[in-house]
Amino acid sequence: MIQTMNAVVLRHRESIELVAVVMRIVSFSLVSWLGPRSPFFFVWAFNTVDAVALSWCAILRKDRAYTLLNIFWIGVGIVGMLRAHGF
């Protein structure tokens, strides 16, 4: 099952990375434009999904720097969602 999923990700890697980067731009643009009125939980959830996609692609490419960076963003996203939820 994982092998099949990895094959699909590798086959569509460039498209997945492009969509994920656009997702990151959109999430941070929302915060920039809306400021304190931003839907912070949504922004962090959206950002975490793109970090998962980018991490997966980086892992399959064996790119340690981008793997580390995007796994870090997954952690930041989880903390951001917890804080946005009031924890």
Jmol script that loads the backbone (N, CA, C; Angstrom):
load data "model"
ATOM      1  N   MET A   1       0.826  -1.196   0.000  1.00  0.00           N
ATOM      2  CA  MET A   1       0.000   0.000   0.000  1.00  0.00           C
ATOM      3  C   MET A   1       0.875   1.267   0.000  1.00  0.00           C
ATOM      4  N   ILE A   2       1.858   1.330   0.925  1.00  0.00           N
ATOM      5  CA  ILE A   2       2.757   2.490   0.997  1.00  0.00           C
ATOM      6  C   ILE A   2       3.574   2.605  -0.288  1.00  0.00           C
ATOM      7  N   GLN A   3       4.019   1.460  -0.808  1.00  0.00           N
ATOM      8  CA  GLN A   3       4.803   1.478  -2.051  1.00  0.00           C
ATOM      9  C   GLN A   3       3.996   2.094  -3.187  1.00  0.00           C
ATOM     10  N   THR A   4       2.716   1.747  -3.261  1.00  0.00           N
ATOM     11  CA  THR A   4       1.844   2.285  -4.302  1.00  0.00           C
ATOM     12  C   THR A   4       1.653   3.783  -4.119  1.00  0.00           C
ATOM     13  N   MET A   5       1.433   4.207  -2.874  1.00  0.00           N
ATOM     14  CA  MET A   5       1.255   5.635  -2.593  1.00  0.00           C
ATOM     15  C   MET A   5       2.521   6.406  -2.927  1.00  0.00           C
ATOM     16  N   ASN A   6       3.675   5.852  -2.553  1.00  0.00           N
ATOM     17  CA  ASN A   6       4.949   6.502  -2.873  1.00  0.00           C
ATOM     18  C   ASN A   6       5.133   6.622  -4.382  1.00  0.00           C
ATOM     19  N   ALA A   7       4.747   5.589  -5.123  1.00  0.00           N
ATOM     20  CA  ALA A   7       4.877   5.625  -6.582  1.00  0.00           C
ATOM     21  C   ALA A   7       3.994   6.720  -7.171  1.00  0.00           C
ATOM     22  N   VAL A   8       2.788   6.865  -6.635  1.00  0.00           N
ATOM     23  CA  VAL A   8       1.878   7.918  -7.117  1.00  0.00           C
ATOM     24  C   VAL A   8       2.460   9.297  -6.799  1.00  0.00           C
ATOM     25  N   VAL A   9       2.982   9.465  -5.584  1.00  0.00           N
ATOM     26  CA  VAL A   9       3.577  10.751  -5.205  1.00  0.00           C
ATOM     27  C   VAL A   9       4.771  11.061  -6.097  1.00  0.00           C
ATOM     28  N   LEU A  10       5.620  10.079  -6.340  1.00  0.00           N
ATOM     29  CA  LEU A  10       6.780  10.313  -7.207  1.00  0.00           C
ATOM     30  C   LEU A  10       6.359  10.661  -8.631  1.00  0.00           C
ATOM     31  N   ARG A  11       5.324  10.000  -9.114  1.00  0.00           N
ATOM     32  CA  ARG A  11       4.860  10.257 -10.481  1.00  0.00           C
ATOM     33  C   ARG A  11       4.308  11.677 -10.629  1.00  0.00           C
ATOM     34  N   HIS A  12       3.701  12.197  -9.550  1.00  0.00           N
ATOM     35  CA  HIS A  12       3.069  13.523  -9.592  1.00  0.00           C
ATOM     36  C   HIS A  12       3.787  14.526  -8.688  1.00  0.00           C
ATOM     37  N   ARG A  13       5.038  14.253  -8.363  1.00  0.00           N
ATOM     38  CA  ARG A  13       5.779  15.036  -7.384  1.00  0.00           C
ATOM     39  C   ARG A  13       5.808  16.532  -7.702  1.00  0.00           C
ATOM     40  N   GLU A  14       6.128  16.895  -8.902  1.00  0.00           N
ATOM     41  CA  GLU A  14       6.236  18.322  -9.235  1.00  0.00           C
ATOM     42  C   GLU A  14       4.901  19.035  -9.041  1.00  0.00           C
ATOM     43  N   SER A  15       3.821  18.400  -9.442  1.00  0.00           N
ATOM     44  CA  SER A  15       2.489  19.005  -9.263  1.00  0.00           C
ATOM     45  C   SER A  15       2.125  19.104  -7.788  1.00  0.00           C
ATOM     46  N   ILE A  16       2.428  18.063  -7.031  1.00  0.00           N
ATOM     47  CA  ILE A  16       2.141  18.072  -5.595  1.00  0.00           C
ATOM     48  C   ILE A  16       2.928  19.188  -4.915  1.00  0.00           C
ATOM     49  N   GLU A  17       4.207  19.305  -5.251  1.00  0.00           N
ATOM     50  CA  GLU A  17       5.026  20.361  -4.654  1.00  0.00           C
ATOM     51  C   GLU A  17       4.513  21.751  -5.026  1.00  0.00           C
ATOM     52  N   LEU A  18       4.109  21.938  -6.270  1.00  0.00           N
ATOM     53  CA  LEU A  18       3.595  23.240  -6.697  1.00  0.00           C
ATOM     54  C   LEU A  18       2.313  23.586  -5.938  1.00  0.00           C
ATOM     55  N   VAL A  19       1.393  22.644  -5.840  1.00  0.00           N
ATOM     56  CA  VAL A  19       0.146  22.889  -5.110  1.00  0.00           C
ATOM     57  C   VAL A  19       0.450  23.196  -3.647  1.00  0.00           C
ATOM     58  N   ALA A  20       1.358  22.450  -3.034  1.00  0.00           N
ATOM     59  CA  ALA A  20       1.693  22.667  -1.624  1.00  0.00           C
ATOM     60  C   ALA A  20       2.326  24.040  -1.397  1.00  0.00           C
ATOM     61  N   VAL A  21       3.183  24.470  -2.306  1.00  0.00           N
ATOM     62  CA  VAL A  21       3.802  25.792  -2.174  1.00  0.00           C
ATOM     63  C   VAL A  21       2.732  26.882  -2.316  1.00  0.00           C
ATOM     64  N   VAL A  22       1.810  26.713  -3.241  1.00  0.00           N
ATOM     65  CA  VAL A  22       0.724  27.684  -3.388  1.00  0.00           C
ATOM     66  C   VAL A  22      -0.137  27.698  -2.122  1.00  0.00           C
ATOM     67  N   MET A  23      -0.368  26.524  -1.542  1.00  0.00           N
ATOM     68  CA  MET A  23      -1.120  26.455  -0.284  1.00  0.00           C
ATOM     69  C   MET A  23      -0.423  27.260   0.813  1.00  0.00           C
ATOM     70  N   ARG A  24       0.893  27.132   0.900  1.00  0.00           N
ATOM     71  CA  ARG A  24       1.643  27.870   1.919  1.00  0.00           C
ATOM     72  C   ARG A  24       1.543  29.367   1.678  1.00  0.00           C
ATOM     73  N   ILE A  25       1.659  29.782   0.430  1.00  0.00           N
ATOM     74  CA  ILE A  25       1.540  31.203   0.097  1.00  0.00           C
ATOM     75  C   ILE A  25       0.159  31.722   0.482  1.00  0.00           C
ATOM     76  N   VAL A  26      -0.878  30.960   0.172  1.00  0.00           N
ATOM     77  CA  VAL A  26      -2.248  31.366   0.502  1.00  0.00           C
ATOM     78  C   VAL A  26      -2.432  31.468   2.008  1.00  0.00           C
ATOM     79  N   SER A  27      -1.943  30.490   2.756  1.00  0.00           N
ATOM     80  CA  SER A  27      -2.153  30.511   4.204  1.00  0.00           C
ATOM     81  C   SER A  27      -1.475  31.716   4.858  1.00  0.00           C
ATOM     82  N   PHE A  28      -0.261  32.024   4.454  1.00  0.00           N
ATOM     83  CA  PHE A  28       0.407  33.169   5.052  1.00  0.00           C
ATOM     84  C   PHE A  28      -0.106  34.494   4.499  1.00  0.00           C
ATOM     85  N   SER A  29      -0.623  34.481   3.297  1.00  0.00           N
ATOM     86  CA  SER A  29      -1.247  35.692   2.756  1.00  0.00           C
ATOM     87  C   SER A  29      -2.507  36.040   3.536  1.00  0.00           C
ATOM     88  N   LEU A  30      -3.270  35.023   3.921  1.00  0.00           N
ATOM     89  CA  LEU A  30      -4.467  35.266   4.735  1.00  0.00           C
ATOM     90  C   LEU A  30      -4.103  35.989   6.024  1.00  0.00           C
ATOM     91  N   VAL A  31      -3.055  35.529   6.681  1.00  0.00           N
ATOM     92  CA  VAL A  31      -2.627  36.163   7.929  1.00  0.00           C
ATOM     93  C   VAL A  31      -2.162  37.591   7.662  1.00  0.00           C
ATOM     94  N   SER A  32      -1.432  37.778   6.582  1.00  0.00           N
ATOM     95  CA  SER A  32      -0.945  39.122   6.259  1.00  0.00           C
ATOM     96  C   SER A  32      -2.095  40.077   5.963  1.00  0.00           C
ATOM     97  N   TRP A  33      -3.075  39.612   5.201  1.00  0.00           N
ATOM     98  CA  TRP A  33      -4.179  40.475   4.801  1.00  0.00           C
ATOM     99  C   TRP A  33      -5.187  40.703   5.915  1.00  0.00           C
ATOM    100  N   LEU A  34      -5.508  39.648   6.663  1.00  0.00           N
ATOM    101  CA  LEU A  34      -6.588  39.738   7.648  1.00  0.00           C
ATOM    102  C   LEU A  34      -6.102  40.059   9.062  1.00  0.00           C
ATOM    103  N   GLY A  35      -4.818  39.885   9.305  1.00  0.00           N
ATOM    104  CA  GLY A  35      -4.280  40.181  10.637  1.00  0.00           C
ATOM    105  C   GLY A  35      -5.013  39.407  11.721  1.00  0.00           C
ATOM    106  N   PRO A  36      -5.434  40.094  12.787  1.00  0.00           N
ATOM    107  CA  PRO A  36      -6.090  39.413  13.908  1.00  0.00           C
ATOM    108  C   PRO A  36      -7.438  38.776  13.548  1.00  0.00           C
ATOM    109  N   ARG A  37      -8.005  39.160  12.429  1.00  0.00           N
ATOM    110  CA  ARG A  37      -9.273  38.559  12.000  1.00  0.00           C
ATOM    111  C   ARG A  37      -9.066  37.265  11.221  1.00  0.00           C
ATOM    112  N   SER A  38      -7.830  36.819  11.084  1.00  0.00           N
ATOM    113  CA  SER A  38      -7.514  35.604  10.331  1.00  0.00           C
ATOM    114  C   SER A  38      -8.130  34.377  10.993  1.00  0.00           C
ATOM    115  N   PRO A  39      -8.557  33.424  10.168  1.00  0.00           N
ATOM    116  CA  PRO A  39      -9.029  32.142  10.718  1.00  0.00           C
ATOM    117  C   PRO A  39      -7.811  31.276  11.071  1.00  0.00           C
ATOM    118  N   PHE A  40      -7.218  31.551  12.235  1.00  0.00           N
ATOM    119  CA  PHE A  40      -5.911  30.965  12.555  1.00  0.00           C
ATOM    120  C   PHE A  40      -5.906  29.441  12.557  1.00  0.00           C
ATOM    121  N   PHE A  41      -6.947  28.815  13.075  1.00  0.00           N
ATOM    122  CA  PHE A  41      -6.955  27.350  13.065  1.00  0.00           C
ATOM    123  C   PHE A  41      -6.899  26.831  11.632  1.00  0.00           C
ATOM    124  N   PHE A  42      -7.715  27.412  10.753  1.00  0.00           N
ATOM    125  CA  PHE A  42      -7.707  27.010   9.347  1.00  0.00           C
ATOM    126  C   PHE A  42      -6.334  27.246   8.723  1.00  0.00           C
ATOM    127  N   VAL A  43      -5.754  28.398   8.988  1.00  0.00           N
ATOM    128  CA  VAL A  43      -4.444  28.725   8.420  1.00  0.00           C
ATOM    129  C   VAL A  43      -3.410  27.695   8.841  1.00  0.00           C
ATOM    130  N   TRP A  44      -3.384  27.342  10.134  1.00  0.00           N
ATOM    131  CA  TRP A  44      -2.392  26.373  10.605  1.00  0.00           C
ATOM    132  C   TRP A  44      -2.688  24.971  10.098  1.00  0.00           C
ATOM    133  N   ALA A  45      -3.954  24.607  10.001  1.00  0.00           N
ATOM    134  CA  ALA A  45      -4.297  23.286   9.459  1.00  0.00           C
ATOM    135  C   ALA A  45      -3.880  23.196   7.985  1.00  0.00           C
ATOM    136  N   PHE A  46      -4.196  24.231   7.228  1.00  0.00           N
ATOM    137  CA  PHE A  46      -3.848  24.296   5.811  1.00  0.00           C
ATOM    138  C   PHE A  46      -2.333  24.227   5.638  1.00  0.00           C
ATOM    139  N   ASN A  47      -1.616  24.977   6.475  1.00  0.00           N
ATOM    140  CA  ASN A  47      -0.155  25.004   6.438  1.00  0.00           C
ATOM    141  C   ASN A  47       0.436  23.646   6.804  1.00  0.00           C
ATOM    142  N   THR A  48      -0.188  22.950   7.729  1.00  0.00           N
ATOM    143  CA  THR A  48       0.306  21.638   8.139  1.00  0.00           C
ATOM    144  C   THR A  48       0.104  20.615   7.029  1.00  0.00           C
ATOM    145  N   VAL A  49      -1.007  20.689   6.327  1.00  0.00           N
ATOM    146  CA  VAL A  49      -1.245  19.774   5.201  1.00  0.00           C
ATOM    147  C   VAL A  49      -0.186  19.989   4.125  1.00  0.00           C
ATOM    148  N   ASP A  50       0.116  21.247   3.820  1.00  0.00           N
ATOM    149  CA  ASP A  50       1.142  21.464   2.791  1.00  0.00           C
ATOM    150  C   ASP A  50       2.506  21.004   3.280  1.00  0.00           C
ATOM    151  N   ALA A  51       2.789  21.127   4.569  1.00  0.00           N
ATOM    152  CA  ALA A  51       4.066  20.659   5.113  1.00  0.00           C
ATOM    153  C   ALA A  51       4.178  19.137   5.024  1.00  0.00           C
ATOM    154  N   VAL A  52       3.075  18.444   5.235  1.00  0.00           N
ATOM    155  CA  VAL A  52       3.080  16.977   5.098  1.00  0.00           C
ATOM    156  C   VAL A  52       3.383  16.603   3.645  1.00  0.00           C
ATOM    157  N   ALA A  53       2.711  17.261   2.702  1.00  0.00           N
ATOM    158  CA  ALA A  53       2.943  16.965   1.281  1.00  0.00           C
ATOM    159  C   ALA A  53       4.389  17.252   0.886  1.00  0.00           C
ATOM    160  N   LEU A  54       4.909  18.411   1.314  1.00  0.00           N
ATOM    161  CA  LEU A  54       6.289  18.759   0.962  1.00  0.00           C
ATOM    162  C   LEU A  54       7.298  17.849   1.652  1.00  0.00           C
ATOM    163  N   SER A  55       7.008  17.434   2.882  1.00  0.00           N
ATOM    164  CA  SER A  55       7.899  16.499   3.590  1.00  0.00           C
ATOM    165  C   SER A  55       7.952  15.165   2.868  1.00  0.00           C
ATOM    166  N   TRP A  56       6.793  14.671   2.479  1.00  0.00           N
ATOM    167  CA  TRP A  56       6.716  13.381   1.787  1.00  0.00           C
ATOM    168  C   TRP A  56       7.543  13.428   0.501  1.00  0.00           C
ATOM    169  N   CYS A  57       7.356  14.489  -0.270  1.00  0.00           N
ATOM    170  CA  CYS A  57       8.132  14.622  -1.510  1.00  0.00           C
ATOM    171  C   CYS A  57       9.632  14.708  -1.219  1.00  0.00           C
ATOM    172  N   ALA A  58      10.004  15.468  -0.205  1.00  0.00           N
ATOM    173  CA  ALA A  58      11.429  15.625   0.138  1.00  0.00           C
ATOM    174  C   ALA A  58      12.024  14.304   0.614  1.00  0.00           C
ATOM    175  N   ILE A  59      11.262  13.537   1.376  1.00  0.00           N
ATOM    176  CA  ILE A  59      11.741  12.228   1.844  1.00  0.00           C
ATOM    177  C   ILE A  59      11.985  11.310   0.656  1.00  0.00           C
ATOM    178  N   LEU A  60      11.049  11.285  -0.283  1.00  0.00           N
ATOM    179  CA  LEU A  60      11.204  10.414  -1.450  1.00  0.00           C
ATOM    180  C   LEU A  60      12.359  10.867  -2.336  1.00  0.00           C
ATOM    181  N   ARG A  61      12.643  12.168  -2.378  1.00  0.00           N
ATOM    182  CA  ARG A  61      13.783  12.681  -3.145  1.00  0.00           C
ATOM    183  C   ARG A  61      15.094  12.544  -2.381  1.00  0.00           C
ATOM    184  N   LYS A  62      14.994  12.137  -1.101  1.00  0.00           N
ATOM    185  CA  LYS A  62      16.153  12.013  -0.213  1.00  0.00           C
ATOM    186  C   LYS A  62      16.846  13.366  -0.014  1.00  0.00           C
ATOM    187  N   ASP A  63      16.034  14.405   0.094  1.00  0.00           N
ATOM    188  CA  ASP A  63      16.534  15.766   0.308  1.00  0.00           C
ATOM    189  C   ASP A  63      16.417  16.072   1.806  1.00  0.00           C
ATOM    190  N   ARG A  64      17.521  15.878   2.511  1.00  0.00           N
ATOM    191  CA  ARG A  64      17.501  15.995   3.974  1.00  0.00           C
ATOM    192  C   ARG A  64      17.176  17.400   4.456  1.00  0.00           C
ATOM    193  N   ALA A  65      17.661  18.416   3.776  1.00  0.00           N
ATOM    194  CA  ALA A  65      17.412  19.794   4.222  1.00  0.00           C
ATOM    195  C   ALA A  65      15.922  20.125   4.155  1.00  0.00           C
ATOM    196  N   TYR A  66      15.278  19.832   3.043  1.00  0.00           N
ATOM    197  CA  TYR A  66      13.856  20.143   2.912  1.00  0.00           C
ATOM    198  C   TYR A  66      12.992  19.200   3.745  1.00  0.00           C
ATOM    199  N   THR A  67      13.458  17.987   3.960  1.00  0.00           N
ATOM    200  CA  THR A  67      12.740  17.083   4.867  1.00  0.00           C
ATOM    201  C   THR A  67      12.729  17.684   6.257  1.00  0.00           C
ATOM    202  N   LEU A  68      13.883  18.099   6.757  1.00  0.00           N
ATOM    203  CA  LEU A  68      13.973  18.700   8.088  1.00  0.00           C
ATOM    204  C   LEU A  68      13.122  19.969   8.183  1.00  0.00           C
ATOM    205  N   LEU A  69      13.248  20.836   7.178  1.00  0.00           N
ATOM    206  CA  LEU A  69      12.489  22.085   7.189  1.00  0.00           C
ATOM    207  C   LEU A  69      10.982  21.827   7.249  1.00  0.00           C
ATOM    208  N   ASN A  70      10.494  20.933   6.435  1.00  0.00           N
ATOM    209  CA  ASN A  70       9.049  20.718   6.378  1.00  0.00           C
ATOM    210  C   ASN A  70       8.528  19.889   7.543  1.00  0.00           C
ATOM    211  N   ILE A  71       9.338  19.006   8.099  1.00  0.00           N
ATOM    212  CA  ILE A  71       8.923  18.313   9.323  1.00  0.00           C
ATOM    213  C   ILE A  71       8.851  19.323  10.474  1.00  0.00           C
ATOM    214  N   PHE A  72       9.778  20.264  10.487  1.00  0.00           N
ATOM    215  CA  PHE A  72       9.707  21.357  11.459  1.00  0.00           C
ATOM    216  C   PHE A  72       8.374  22.098  11.309  1.00  0.00           C
ATOM    217  N   TRP A  73       7.954  22.405  10.051  1.00  0.00           N
ATOM    218  CA  TRP A  73       6.703  23.122   9.816  1.00  0.00           C
ATOM    219  C   TRP A  73       5.488  22.303  10.235  1.00  0.00           C
ATOM    220  N   ILE A  74       5.591  20.976  10.175  1.00  0.00           N
ATOM    221  CA  ILE A  74       4.489  20.143  10.684  1.00  0.00           C
ATOM    222  C   ILE A  74       4.354  20.390  12.186  1.00  0.00           C
ATOM    223  N   GLY A  75       5.480  20.380  12.895  1.00  0.00           N
ATOM    224  CA  GLY A  75       5.448  20.651  14.341  1.00  0.00           C
ATOM    225  C   GLY A  75       4.920  22.031  14.658  1.00  0.00           C
ATOM    226  N   VAL A  76       5.372  23.036  13.895  1.00  0.00           N
ATOM    227  CA  VAL A  76       4.886  24.408  14.093  1.00  0.00           C
ATOM    228  C   VAL A  76       3.381  24.462  13.841  1.00  0.00           C
ATOM    229  N   GLY A  77       2.924  23.774  12.820  1.00  0.00           N
ATOM    230  CA  GLY A  77       1.493  23.753  12.506  1.00  0.00           C
ATOM    231  C   GLY A  77       0.665  23.115  13.607  1.00  0.00           C
ATOM    232  N   ILE A  78       1.167  22.032  14.181  1.00  0.00           N
ATOM    233  CA  ILE A  78       0.446  21.374  15.277  1.00  0.00           C
ATOM    234  C   ILE A  78       0.358  22.310  16.477  1.00  0.00           C
ATOM    235  N   VAL A  79       1.468  22.949  16.821  1.00  0.00           N
ATOM    236  CA  VAL A  79       1.455  23.914  17.932  1.00  0.00           C
ATOM    237  C   VAL A  79       0.510  25.071  17.603  1.00  0.00           C
ATOM    238  N   GLY A  80       0.550  25.565  16.366  1.00  0.00           N
ATOM    239  CA  GLY A  80      -0.336  26.655  15.960  1.00  0.00           C
ATOM    240  C   GLY A  80      -1.802  26.270  16.071  1.00  0.00           C
ATOM    241  N   MET A  81      -2.148  25.051  15.658  1.00  0.00           N
ATOM    242  CA  MET A  81      -3.538  24.606  15.781  1.00  0.00           C
ATOM    243  C   MET A  81      -3.963  24.478  17.238  1.00  0.00           C
ATOM    244  N   LEU A  82      -3.077  23.945  18.067  1.00  0.00           N
ATOM    245  CA  LEU A  82      -3.402  23.840  19.501  1.00  0.00           C
ATOM    246  C   LEU A  82      -3.615  25.213  20.112  1.00  0.00           C
ATOM    247  N   ARG A  83      -2.756  26.148  19.786  1.00  0.00           N
ATOM    248  CA  ARG A  83      -2.893  27.520  20.323  1.00  0.00           C
ATOM    249  C   ARG A  83      -4.145  28.194  19.793  1.00  0.00           C
ATOM    250  N   ALA A  84      -4.453  27.998  18.512  1.00  0.00           N
ATOM    251  CA  ALA A  84      -5.638  28.608  17.920  1.00  0.00           C
ATOM    252  C   ALA A  84      -6.913  28.027  18.536  1.00  0.00           C
ATOM    253  N   HIS A  85      -6.801  26.784  19.004  1.00  0.00           N
ATOM    254  CA  HIS A  85      -7.952  26.119  19.611  1.00  0.00           C
ATOM    255  C   HIS A  85      -8.082  26.474  21.101  1.00  0.00           C
ATOM    256  N   GLY A  86      -7.107  27.203  21.636  1.00  0.00           N
ATOM    257  CA  GLY A  86      -7.202  27.666  23.006  1.00  0.00           C
ATOM    258  C   GLY A  86      -6.370  26.907  24.019  1.00  0.00           C
ATOM    259  N   PHE A  87      -5.530  25.982  23.569  1.00  0.00           N
ATOM    260  CA  PHE A  87      -4.675  25.242  24.518  1.00  0.00           C
ATOM    261  C   PHE A  87      -3.427  26.030  24.818  1.00  0.00           C
TER     262      PHE A  87
END
end "model"
wireframe off; spacefill off
backbone 0.3
color backbone group
